[in-house]
């Protein structure tokens, strides 16, 4: 009994394990953590066309740029020495990489692996970079000058005058479809004896370098920081660090249309238009929040290193790179395959639901030998009978089996039987007429003829009936013989 119970418990455990539900929706999987060969990671940029990841790093004295294969995470070539820490990176036309080196912008050519320093001189300090490869524009946020300047990537010359802001820019992104840059800033001012914070999103035209719009985002302290754009719907997302929210902005109407709750001090943002997914770096919880803007909620939390400060997205492979804790965490979005539909079992029809099949009646064969001939008086007389098909055949339409010819035991009370002469034309073995050797059947009233056919239920009843018929025939013969004898003994009148 103990063995049976243990076997049953094991079967139930296996059944429960097999029934555990698999992920039914999109989810993210951490592929690897990429650590620079020396120093801590400062920023990262991805080139989807070349499957390359660029990571800048510094240990305080030595500064490098390392190229990685996005498929394997392995370094491609040796790290490239840099003259200064590259705090920000941006991918330009033709896969060229722009590096912000504090007071200047350098360019790295991945084909020749050469670095051109002082490609774009900046009067101040470079803190933000955003590129529009299709238009050949580079947007530069200058913290010291409190400005945003647009540069031509082909010539390195400024496009128009810098856009000067009341406070230094805190976030920068580009709508590459409409060739417009968006920069945020947050600043405080004393109004009527009260400190008021202003959070603003500014639009800068890439063709002219001019300010084309200003959108107020509220008065939260330490508010508007990171920004990203959905070019398909012309929607902007702005992270409000202290408020723990992300503002949803209609860029065409220049107004806020919603607020997404994102705890953990969100800062850097990235948006994947292919999956309509928003990513927010949570600087207070060492993680990245995965946000569904349509549902208005955080659907996943991806662990990273401490204080994630920058995000890079590969929209082709739906892969996110988060710079945190001096390393880069690579995470990919997975979508489970569609389940294979199980075949629908065919219901078994019930007995009442199926039409009753109609049996095809079997025609009764025509007897060929006529009445059965009188049995011959032998040591073991065996009457010959031709079995006919029963009119009461079963409903299945199967032919009724023919009963074997019964062997009648000799009746000790019956006189010897005589054989009638065969008239001309009679079938051998048959008997014509109703003479002394042919008596009426006690059941049918006709002369003894062919044996009864079997009804398909067995041979007991036909054999018994045949024996009774022969017994009656013998008794009748005795009676007729006695009557004939008395008639001969009585004198004629």
PyMOL commands that set and color helices and strands:
alter all, ss='L'
color gray80, all
select helices_A, chain A and resi 2-18+93-95+460-489
alter helices_A, ss='H'
color red, helices_A
select strands_A, chain A and resi 27-35+40-47+52-58+63-69+80-81+88-91+97-100+104-109+114-121+126-132+137-142+147-152+158-164+171-175+180-191+194-205+211-216+224-230+235-240+245-250+255-261+266-272+277-282+287-292+297-303+310-314+319-324+327-334
alter strands_A, ss='S'
color yellow, strands_A
deselect
rebuild
show_as cartoon
